[in-house]
């Protein structure tokens, strides 16, 4: 994976990339992929790498390391796992395009012999004639953005969302998720039909914002924040009266502000986050997402007390919403209330809840670290990797620190080298930007330096 610089932020969003990302999001939210978290992480990784112009660098080794957190020197032959999953992914994509994705206007293929995706555009007439995905290469997406073509793809996706089964909403200990598996209940369907009656654009704005909300994490990935922000801005353009677009934009600009060092850029992002949050609350003050996003924007602006108040309110409005819980738990971590963060995330972990694309497992791991439960931190991060949840620089830093704290010096040193090679960023400073008391990130930095990690020159 290319090395990321968290100080570089851009607001541009490429139109043709949006078409591909819309197709990707529909696949990730489909019934065909609802129980395939590892395959979804695999597909998302190779598509995002290609969208960013790094498709030629995709190899089995990089997938094993960046998606599964495995390396040959410690995990045998991790590329064998990649080969097996690639075959499974090709079969699953074939099943998707034979059924619920049959009308897709942009199709994603992983051809045999490699892992770099191929994107195929399909006209309405061609889609009507296709019973299964063609193995022949289709016309590539144009090199230059044609923004007049973008909206029809989004609107076509809106109709698909109405008639497609969205996967299962599952319940364990009273917790329900709408993260990757969107409910197909009659109430949900009626709600979407009502929005569609307003306009197809309004429905697509809702769909787009919900999809982008699932793409925000891991928050240490700057490019992921940029892509998500592009979705939210498009949702705002499609329906300026929908609070969710502004709430999502508040979250992503708030995160970008937290990731940025002190300076004019950071101040601009802080102002934008606050403005988006105020608009979301003005449009729908009873929406838990609006309140949760306002909490995050407050934290980005250094108002930790207000962030705590608003995240508590959002949780009271929607106590079983995983996205609200992840913000509530992360704000608790930032405030140094580690026991609260643990109490919020523990029931999900003990229930073995699927937490793909939410931060709740990471909240649990970090809370345990600061409470001195280092073995529990490592176990939580291990399970996350096994389930195909994305690897981030921040969580790798906590993994190194936990190993070092337990006296696993060789393991900590090995992972410290990986961190420096893959993410040559001042991760100690980045973590510090999220926390109110500098003593807490200093503790992490101390263990990192004991393991041989050093910030870039």
N, C-alpha and C positions, 0 to 999 in steps of 0.2 A: 504494500500500500504506500502511496506517495506520502511524504512527510508533510504534516499540516502545520501551518503557522497561525496561531489563534489571534494574532494581531491584525491579520488581513481580512477585511470584511467588505463584501460588495453587495449592492442591492439589485444587481441585474439578474434577470431570469430568462433564459433562452427559450423562445417559443416552442421549438421542436423538441427540446428536452422535456417541456411540459407534456407534450403528447406521449412521449415514452413513459414518463413518470406516472401519468394518468393510467396508462395500460398496466404498469407495474402495480399500482395501488389497487386496481380492480382485481388483479390476480391474487394479491396478498389477502384481500378481504373476501375471496371467493369460498364457496363451500368445498370446492375441490382441494383447497390448500388449508382448510381450517385446522387440521390436526397435524400439520407438517411444519413445525417451527424451524427445524434445521434447514429444510429445503427453502423456506421463505427467506431465511437469513442468507443462504447461498445465493439465491436469485437476486435479492436486493443488493448484495455486495457487488456482483459482477455487473449489474445494470448501472449502478451508481459510478463504479469505476470507469465504465465505458462512456457514460454521459459526461464525465469530467475529462475525457480524452486520454484515459489510461488503459484502454482496453488491450493494447498490445502487451502490456506488462502483466496481464492476468496469467498466473501459473498455478498448478496444483499446490505448490509450496506456499505461495502467498495466500491462497484461500485457506489452507490448513492453519496458517499462523494468524491471519487477520479475522477469520470467521470463527474458527474453532479453538484458537489459542493453543495450537499444538505445534511442536517442533520435532524434527527428526532425532535430535540428540537426546530427547527426553521421552518421546512418545512412539518409538519404533518407526513405522512407516505411515505417517499421517496422510500421505498422499493417496494411499489405498482407500482411506475413508472418503476422500474427495472424489475419487473415481466412482466409487459405489454410489455416492449421493448424486453425482452428475447423471448417472444412468437413471436413478429414481426420479430426478428432476425432469429429465427429458420425457419420461413416461407420464409424469403428472401434468406437464404442460400439454402433451398430446391429448390427455383426457379432458383437460380444461377446454381446449379449442374444439373438441368434438361435442361438447355439451354447452355449459353456460357461457363460454367465451366464443361461441361460434360466430357472433356478430361483431367481434372486435375489429376495429378499424386499423389498429396498430398491434401487430403480433410480435412476441418475443420468442426467439428460438435459440437453443444452445445446441449447435451442430456437433455431431460425433467427431472426436479427434481434437477437441479443444474446449475451452470454457468461456471464451469471449462471446457475448450474445450478439445475435443478428436481429435487426429490427425490420419488419416487413409491413408496408402499408397495403391495405386491402380496400378496394372500392366497394360500394354498396352492391354492385352487380356481382363482383367476384365473391363477396361474402355470402351471397344467396346461393351460389353454386358450389361452395366448398363444404364438404362433409367432414373433412379432417384436415389438419394442417398440412400444407404442401411442404415437401422436402426440398423443392427447388427454391433458390434464392429469389426473394421478391424485390421490388424496387426499393432502394435504400431511401431513408429519410433525407430530404434536401440538406445540403451543407449550410445554407443560409436560412435564417428564420423567416417563415412566411406567416406572420401573425394573423392574417385573415383566415388561415386554415385552422387555427388553434381552437376557436370557440366551437365549431361544429363537432370536433372530437369530444370536447367536454360535454356538450349537450347530448350527443349520442350516448355518452356514458351515463347520463342521468336516467335515460329510459332503461338502460341495462340494470341500474340499481333498483328500479321499481319492480322488475319482473324476476330478478334473480334471488335465489335463496342465499342468505348472507352468512351461513354457518351457524354454529350453535352458540347460544348464550348459556354458560354453565353457572351453577350455584354451588358453592361450598361454604359452609358456615355463614350463609347469608350474603356472601359477596358475589356480585354480578359484574361481568365485564362486557363492554362494548368496544374493546380495544382493537383486536384484529378480527374477532368474530362478531358481526353485527346482528342484532336480533331480527328474526323474521316474524315476530309475533304480529297478530292482527292489529294491535294498537299502533305498533311501529309503522306498519304498512299504511294504515289510515292516515297517520301523521304525514308520511311522505307523499301520499296522494294529495293531501290538502295543500302541501307546499307546491306540488307540481301544478295544481290548479291556479296558483298565483302566477307561476311562470316556470318553464324548464330551467331558466338561468338561476332562479332562486333555489331550486332543488339541487342543482349542481354545485352551488355555493356551499350548501350544507354538506353534501357528499365530499367536496374537496377539502373543506376545513376538518372534517372528521378523519379523512385519510391522512392529512398532513399532521394531525395531532398524534397519530401513531408513529410518525417518522421522526419526531423531535429527538428521541433518545437514541444513542448516548449524547448527553448535552455537551460533552467536551469536543465533539466533532463539529468544527466551525462550518464546514461545507454542508453538513446535514442541516444545520440551522438556516443557512442561506436557501437551500432547496425548500425547506418547510415554509420559510417566510414568503417565498415566491408563490406557493400554493395559497397562503392566507391572503396575500395581496390580490391574487386573482379572484378569490372568493369575495373579497370586498368589492372588487370591480363588478362582479356579476350581480351582487345584491348588497348595496351600501347600507341597507337597513337590517342586515343579519349580524347579530352580536358576535357569533362564533368566529367570524373572520377577524374582527378586531381583537378578540380575546387571544386567539392564536398568534396574531402579530405582536401583541404585547408580550407574550411568553418568549417568542423567539428573539425579538429585539432586546428584551430584558436579559436573556441568556448571552447574547452577543455583547451586551454592555458589561456583563460580569466577566466574560472571557477577555475583554480588551484591557490593556494597560491604561493608566491614567493619561488623559489627554483630551483634545477636542473631539476625537471620534467617540470616545467613551461617553462624554457629556451629551453628544448628539443622540446617541443610542438610548441613553437614560431618559432623555426628554421624549423621544419617540415612544418608548415603552409606556411611559406614564400617560401620554396622549392617547395611545391605542386603548389602554386599560380604561381610561375615563370614558371613552366613546362606547366601549363594550358595556360598561355599567349603566351608562345613560340609556342605551337601547334596551337593555334587559337586566335590571338590577336583581331580579330573582333567579337568574341563571347561575348555577354553581360555577360554571366555567368562567363567567365574567368576574365573579368574586375571587376565584382562584388565580386568574390571570392578574387581577389587580394586586393580589398578595405578592405575586412574583415580581411585578413591576416595582412595588414598594421596596422589596428586598434589593433589587438592582439599583435602586436609588439610595440605599443605605438606611432605610427606615425599617429596622428589624421588628420593632414593636408593632407597627402597623401591619407588616407582613404577617406576623403571628396572629393578630386580631382577625384579619381578613381570611386567612387560611382556615382558622377555626370556624369562622362563619360558613365558609364554603363547605366544610366537612359536615357541619350541622344540617345544611341544606341537602346534602347528598352523601350520607355516611358510607354507602357501599360503592361509590364511584372510584374506580382504581386510579383514574387520572387526577382526581381531586386529592386522593390519598397520597399520591406521589409528591404533589406540591406541598401538602401539609407536612409530610415526613421530611422533605428536603429543607423546608423552612425551619423545622425543629432542629435539624442537624446544624444549619447555619447559625441558629441561636444558641447552640451548645446544649440543647435539651435532648440529650442522647437517649435517655430512658423513654421519653415520649415517642421519639422516632422508632425505638425498638418495639414499644407497645403497639404502635400503629401497624407496623409491618409484620410482627411475629405471627398473628393469626393466619395471614396469607401464606407464610412460609410453612407453618405447621400443618396447614390444610393441603399443602403441596399444590397451591393454586398456580395455574399457568400465568406467568407475568410477562410474557413476551411483549416487548415494546413499551413497558412501563418501567419506572425507576425503583419500584418498591423493593425488589430483591437487593439492589444496590444500597438503598436506604438501610435495609436490615444489616448488610455486610459492614457498612461504615459505622453504624450505631454500635455494633458489637466491637469494632476495632477500638473506638474511643472509650468503651466500657471495659476494655482489657480482655475481651473474649476473642483472642486472636485466632484460635482454631476454628471457631464458629464463622469468623470472617472468611477464612480460606474455604471452608465447606460451602458457604453460600456462593462464593465466586466460582468454585468448581462446578456446582450444579448449573449455574448460569451459562458457563461455557459449554457444558454437555448438552444443554437444551438449545444451543444455537443462538443464544442471546449475544449481541455484538460486544466485542472487546473494545475497551476505550483506554486512553492514556491514564485517566484518573483512577479507574478501577485497577489497572495494572500497578499503579503507584501504591495503592492500599494493599495489594497482594504482596508486593515486595516488602512493605513496612511490616506486615503481619508475619511474614516468614522471618524477617530479621529479628523481630521482637521475640519470636519463639526459639531463636538460636539456630535457625536453618540457614546458616551463612552462605553455603555454596549455592543453594537454590535462590536465595535473595540476590546474590551477585550475578547469577546467570540471567535472571529476569531484569535486573538493573541494566545489563548490557542491551537486552532486547528493547527496553524502554528508550534508552539513549539512541539506539540505531533507528527505531521505527518512529518515535516521536521526539525529535531533538528540540524540545521546548522547555521553558522553565516551569515545569509542572508544579513545583512547590509554590511558585507565585500564583499560578492559575487556581490552585486549590485554596490559597489564602484569600483570593478575591471573593470566594463564596462564603467565607466564615467570619463571624462577628468578632471573635476573640482570637488574636494572632497566636496565642499559645497552642491552640489546637492544630493548625497547619504546621507550626514549628515542630511539633511532635512527630508528624509524618515525615517532614523534611529531614529530621535528625536520623531516623531509621534509614531513609533513602541514602543519605550520605555515608552512613555506616556500611551500607551494602555496596558502596563504590559508585553510586550515581552522582553525577555532577551536572549542573546546568550548562547549556551551550554558551560558548564565548560570545 
